[in-house]
Amino acid sequence: MDNLKEFSIPIKGLKTGVHEFNFHIEKSFFEQFEGSAIQDGDFQVHLRSL
């Protein structure tokens, strides 16, 4: 699961304010979850926290 580090958000260290994160999730992400019903996908994720 070392490959999931790029999807980790350091919530504890975030200061008050708006924070934005962008992720590209594809097949290599889903391969980390053995036995998952989802085997493949291609997503662009934009996360904005207030």
C-alpha positions as CSV (number, residue, x, y, z in Angstrom):
1,M,0.0,0.0,0.0
2,D,3.0,2.3,-0.3
3,N,1.7,3.4,-3.6
4,L,-1.2,5.1,-1.9
5,K,1.0,7.7,-0.2
6,E,0.4,10.1,-3.1
7,F,-3.3,10.1,-2.1
8,S,-2.7,10.9,1.6
9,I,-3.9,14.2,2.9
10,P,-2.1,15.5,6.0
11,I,-5.2,16.8,7.7
12,K,-3.6,17.1,11.1
13,G,-1.0,19.7,9.8
14,L,-3.4,21.8,7.8
15,K,-3.9,25.4,8.9
16,T,-7.3,27.0,8.8
17,G,-8.4,28.1,5.4
18,V,-9.1,26.7,1.9
19,H,-7.0,23.8,0.7
20,E,-7.1,22.1,-2.7
21,F,-5.9,18.7,-3.7
22,N,-5.8,17.1,-7.2
23,F,-5.6,13.4,-7.8
24,H,-5.5,11.2,-10.9
25,I,-6.9,7.8,-10.0
26,E,-6.5,5.0,-12.5
27,K,-6.0,1.2,-12.6
28,S,-2.9,1.2,-10.5
29,F,-4.9,2.7,-7.6
30,F,-7.5,-0.1,-7.8
31,E,-4.9,-2.8,-8.0
32,Q,-3.9,-1.9,-4.4
33,F,-7.2,-3.4,-3.2
34,E,-7.1,-7.1,-3.8
35,G,-10.5,-8.7,-4.2
36,S,-12.2,-5.3,-4.8
37,A,-15.3,-5.3,-7.0
38,I,-13.8,-2.4,-8.9
39,Q,-10.9,-3.4,-11.1
40,D,-10.3,-0.4,-13.3
41,G,-11.2,3.2,-13.7
42,D,-9.9,6.6,-14.7
43,F,-10.8,9.6,-12.6
44,Q,-9.6,13.1,-12.1
45,V,-10.4,14.2,-8.5
46,H,-10.4,17.8,-7.3
47,L,-10.9,18.1,-3.5
48,R,-11.4,21.5,-1.9
49,S,-11.7,21.7,1.8
50,L,-12.9,24.8,3.6
